[in-house]
């Protein structure tokens, strides 16, 4: 019988099936690249699996998200350095030629949201992305980020206020 305090293959597979999509969603909102998000998601799970002997099952979920965010931040840093030294930014261009009028408005809205999220200070961005996309509880997010649970709430509130300033009211008022 498996040791209750260890992360065995069965538990890890169940964890992966449950968290792969939420982790991908968080990482995608960090990197804005599906390919990179898939790679980082896989790498985060591989890191947790490699460290399974030291991982407590009750802390594994925040650990997966923390690993994924760290890996995504590192990847973003590398991309920025490469972009700085590269003259070819064409790979990041969005092709809006097909059905341009419909796509343009939607693309502009997505870009505005993306820019507003990217403009947040890292500590606020981490919290809002995890709160909205991870499915983790406030205490798990606090553990993943190494901050008190109350700080999660205050940072989320601050982030949402900044997003509302940048994008306008989040909810349309009903008259």
C-alpha positions, -999 to +999 in steps of 0.1 A: +000+000+000+012+035-009+025+058+019-001+084+026+025+111+028+040+105-006+030+115-041+027+082-060+021+077-097-017+072-093-021+104-072+001+123-096-020+111-126-052+122-109-036+155-100-025+161-136-059+153-150-076+177-126-051+206-128-036+205-163-062+228-178-063+253-150-025+255-149-025+259-187-050+288-184-030+306-158+003+302-178-014+312-211-025+345-195+011+350-184+027+342-217-001+347-243+012+318-264-005+285-264+026+266-275+047+282-247+018+276-222+017+239-231+055+236-227+055+254-194+026+234-180+043+201-189+076+213-174+059+224-142+043+189-137+076+173-146+094+194-119+068+184-093+071+147-103+109+149-101+106+163-066+079+139-055+099+124-026+099+159-010+064+169-019+036+167+007+003+158-009-016+186+009+007+212-006+011+198-041-016+219-058-001+253-049+034+239-057+023+231-093+010+266-098+040+282-082+064+261-104+043+270-135+044+307-127+081+307-120+088+288-153+065+312-172+082+342-157+116+328-167+104+321-202+089+356-206+122+371-195+141+350-221+116+360-248+120+397-240+158+394-242+155+376-276+130+402-289+153+430-278+181+415-299+159+405-328+147+426-356+119+402-365+087+408-345+066+394-373+059+362-355+039+381-329+017+398-355-020+388-356-034+380-390-067+399-392-072+398-429-101+373-429-133+389-418-114+420-408-142+441-394-155+415-370-121+403-360-107+438-354-131+448-327-127+415-309-089+416-313-087+452-300-107+442-269-085+412-263-054+433-268-067+460-244-074+433-217-040+417-223-022+450-221-041+460-189-031+426-173+005+429-184+007+465-170-002+453-135+028+450-111+039+413-110+026+408-075-009+419-084-008+401-118+001+368-101-028+371-077-055+381-102-045+354-127-044+327-100-077+339-084-095+340-117-081+309-135-065+284-112-094+271-091-073+273-060-086+286-028-074+318-013-053+299+012-037+277-015-029+308-036-014+324-005+007+293+000+018+292-037+029+328-035+043+327+000+020+355+013-008+357+040-043+349+028-054+385+036-028+398+013-043+377-015-076+395-011-061+429-009-039+424-039-069+410-059-089+440-049-061+464-059-056+446-092-093+447-101-094+484-093-064+490-117-080+469-144-113+488-140-094+521-143-077+508-175-107+491-191-137+509-177-164+493-154-162+455-153-200+452-151-224+472-171-247+492-149-284+483-151-308+513-151 
